[in-house]
Amino acid sequence: MACVRRLFPGSNTANGFVGFFQNLRLQADRTVILKGGPGVGKSTLMRDVGRHYERLGMEVDYYFCSGDPDSLDAVFVPGRGFLVMDGTAPHIVDPALPGAGDGILNLGVCLEEKQLSSQKEEIAALTGEISLCYAQAYRYLRAALSVREDAGAAYETALSEKERRLLRQEMKALIPCGAPGTDSHAFLQAITWKGVSQYTDALENERVVCLEAPWGFDADALLRPVWEEAGQRGLKRSAYHDPLDAGKLSHVSAGCGTFTSAVLLDARVLSVSLDAGALRRHSARLAFDRAACELLKTQAVEALSQAKEKHDALERYYIDAMDYARLEEIRRGFLKALP
């Protein structure tokens, strides 16, 4: 039975689009970068690659797109060290070792350029409108992060230094053994036009430890020491970043264990003990921060939805200009030559 994991290589964050595509490439021995405009079949081809290796019973990692969580940005097959990924905007990627370690498959050769050239102004206008929608979404997300950080500052006053130190010590003591390996970085949640999309496949591990803390609490302050300790022990580590603030960690896998701020069944729970008096003093502030953050994220999602609507219109120009017979020929040849 094939093992499938679903992740996001990037997210729409308070600091714009943030992705870990270069880190993903470091995990691969061979990378094929797909080029071509929207709607030319990159995501479909990646799904075909994933299904091919699933039928062989191999582990497959599907990396979904934060712009459209129904589409793929990459597929990685750890057992073969093989990666196929979308190399177009906003995560433009080119070969580091052309021919030797990386290759390009340009699906854009199936496009009727003369037809697209005649629609240049319409395509340029839609592209500009999409950029404006994303800029608006990022402004809302920056504001959302600001009020969430205010909640985090309130919780700082409710967590004693002694409790913080004990929690860090307990979490470090729970790090299990494991083999060394390359560090990986990704998102398990991403802010998309559908809202916050998330997967928990990668958290299914031999040992899971959940931090039980309220909304707005800075889990990174407790997860970061686990990440650093695992590194000092030389263990294989996976960092899963906060979709709103990519500089923060939401989950950490170290060795054969996982430490997470999510609530999972059949997991060991570590409760964060906060001072009740401090929480009462900040109750109105925390309620406002949460409501404001959710409202701002809702507005960001609305802007992303508008971007998706315009992207679908843009995609239609490319779909209408595709030579699908040629695309099918390329697809069959590529799948036949898979390592």
N, C-alpha and C positions, 0 to 999 in steps of 0.2 A: 504494500500500500504506500503510495507516494505521500510524502510529508509536504504540506503546502503552508507557507506563511504569507500573510498580506501586510504590507507596510506602505508608508509614503516616503519617498526620497526628499520631499520638500513640503513646505507649507506657506500659506499666506499669513504673514506675521505682522506684528506692530512695526517691524523694520523692513517691510516689504517682503518679497518672495525670498525665502532662504532654503537652499537645498544642499544636500550632501552627496552630490553626484560624483565628485572627485574621490571621495572616500569609498564609494561603491566601486569605482574603477580599480582602486588599490587592492580590492579583494579578488579581482578577476585575473586570470592568466591570458584570456582572450576576450576582446571586446569588439562587438560590431555596433557601429553607430548608425542609426537610421536618419536619413535626411529626407526632406520634402515638405510641402505645405500642409496645412490642416486638411484632414479628411482624405489623405492619400492612402491610408491603410496601415499606418505604422502600428497602432494599437492592436489591430486585428492580427497582424503578422506576429506580434509579440505573444498574443494569446495562443496562436498556433504553436509557437516554440515551446511555451509552457506546457501545453497539453501533450506535445511530443515526449517530453521528458517525464511527465506524470505517467504516461503509459508504460514507460520503462521502469517505473517504480522509484524514481529519483526524487530527492528533495528539490523543491522549486520555490523561489521567493518571487512573489508578484509585487511590484512597486507601482502603486496607483498615483494618478495625477491629481494634485490639489485643485487645479483649475476645473477638472471634470472627473470626479471620483469613479465614473463609469469607464474611464479610459486608463490606459497604462502608460507609465513613463519608462519602465524597465522590467526585464525578467532576468533573474540570476539563477544559475544552476551551480550551487557550491561544489557538488561532486565532480563536476567537469571544469570548474573554474571559468565557466562561460557566461558572459554577460551580453545581452542585447538591449540597447537603450535608445530612447529618443534624444537626438542631439540638436533639436531646434529650440527657438526661443520659448520661454524665458531662460532656459538652461542650455545655452549653446555649448556644444561639446565637439571638439575636433580630436583626431587621433594623436596620441602622444608618440607612438611608435608605428607609423604607417606601414602596413604590410607585415611587420614583425610581430607586433602584439595587438594592433588595432586595425580594424577595417571599416570601410564606409559602404553602406548600401543605400544608394540614392533612389528613392521611389519617385522623386520628382521627374525622372526621365519619362514617366508615364503621363505627364501633364501636357496638354496642348497649349504651348506658350503663346501662340498667336491669339488664341481665344482670350487668355488671361490678360494679355497686353491691352486688348481692346476694352477691358474692364478695370484698368489700372486705377482710375480715379475713385471708383466705388470701393475697391479693395483698400486703397489707402485711407479713405474716409472711415471705413469700418474699423481698420486697425487703430487709427487715432482715437476713435470713440471707446474702443476696448481699453486702451491705455488710461484714458480719463476715468473709466469706471474702477479700474484697479487702484488708481491713485486715491480716489475717494474712499474705497474700502480700507486702504492702509491708514488713512487719516482717522477713520473711526476706530480701527484696531489700536492705533497709538493711544487714543483717548481711553479705550477699554483697559489697556495695560496700566495706564496711569492710575485709574481708580482701583484696579486690583492690587496694585502695589501699595496703595493707601491702606487697604485691608490688611495686607501683609505687615505693614508697619504697626498696625494696631495689635496684631497677634504677637509681634515681637515683645510687646510690653506684658503679654499674658503668659509667656514661656520663660521660666526661670533658667538661668545659666546652668544650674545643677541638673535640671530635667533635660536640657539640651545635651549636656555632656553624657548623662546616663544613656539616653537614647542612642547617641552616636556610638558609644562603647558597645551597647547591646547589638546594634546592627552590624558593626564590624565583627563581633564574635560569631554572628550567624552566617558570615560568608563561607560557603562550602568550598571544597577543593575542586580542582578542575585543571584542564590542560591549557597551555599557553596558546596564543593565537593573535590574529590581527584585530585591532579595535575596529568596531563598526559603529556608524551613526545613522539614525533614521528617525522618523516620526511614526508613532502608532495612531496619533490623531492629527487631523489636518482641518483647517478652516476652509470650507468649500462653499460653492453656491447652494449646496444642500444643507448647510449648517456645519456643525462639527462632526465630521465622519471619523469613525474609529474602528480599529481591529485590535483583538487581544491575542491573536495566534502566537505571537512571539513571546508572550508572558507565560505560556504554558510550559513550565519547567519542572524539574524534579522537586525543587523547594521554592515556595513563593512566600515572601514576607510583605504584608500590606501595611502601610502607614495609615492609620485612621486619624484624619485631621479635617477641620472644617474648610469650606470653600474660602479661597484666598490665602490660605496658609502657604508659606514658602517651603514646599517639600524639598526643593533643591538644596537647602541648607543642611538637610539630613542625608540626602542621597549622594551629594558630592563627596563626602568623606568615604562612603562605600566604594565609589568609583576610584578614588585615589588609592585606597587601601588595596583593592584588587589589582591595581596597576603595580603597586610595590611588590605584590606577591607574584607578579608575572602571569596572572590569569587572563584568559580570553575574556574580553569585555564588550558589551553592546550598550550604547547610550541611546535612549529614546527621549527626544527633546520635547519641551513644552511647545505646542503649536502656536501660542500667542507670543511667547518670548523664547526664541530658539537658543538663547544663551543659558537657559535653565533646563534641568533634567526633570522629567516626569517619571521615568522608570529606568532601572539599571539591571542588566543581566551580568553576573560575574560568576565565573566557574560554571557550576551546574545549578545555580540559584538565581532568583529574580527578586528584586526589591522594587516595589511599585507604590504609587500614590492612588492607584485605582482600587476599587473594592471587588475582590474576586472570591468565589466560593472555594472551600477547601484550602484556605491559605492561613498561615499564621498571622495574627493581627497584633500590631504594636500601636497602642493608643497614645496619642500625644496629649499629655495632661496640661491643660491650660487653666490659669487662675480665673475662677468663676467671677470674682469681684471685678477684675479688669475687663472681662467679657461683658458684664452688665454695663459698665461705664461706657463701653464703645458700641453698645448694641445698635443704637440709631445710626451711627456712622457706618457700621458693617452692613446693616440692612440697605442703606443708601448706596454704598459702594457696589454691592452685589446687583441691585436693581439697575444701577447706571451701567455697569459692565455688560449685563445681559442685553440691555436696550442698545448699547453701542455695537455689540457684536451682531445683533439682529439687523441693524442698519448696514453694517459691513457686508453681511450675507446678502442683503437686498442689492447692494452695489455689485457684488460678485454674480448675482443672478442676472443682472442687466448685462454684465460682461459676457456671461454664458449665452444669453439670447443673441447678442451681437456676433459672438464667435460662431454660433450655429449658422447665422446668415452669411458670414464670411466663408465658412466651410462649404456652403452650397456652391459657391463659385468654383472651388477646386474640385468638388465631386463631379460637377457637370463637365469639367475639362479633363477628366481622367479617361485613359485608355485601359479599361479593366481587363481586356484580353491580355495585354502586355503585362499588367500587374500580376495576373494569375500565373503567367509563365515565370516571372521573377520569383514569386512566392514558392512555387513548386521546386524550382532549382535551389533556392536557399534552404528549404526544409530538407531536401535530399542530401545536402552537403553538411548538415549539422554535425558537430563533433560528438 
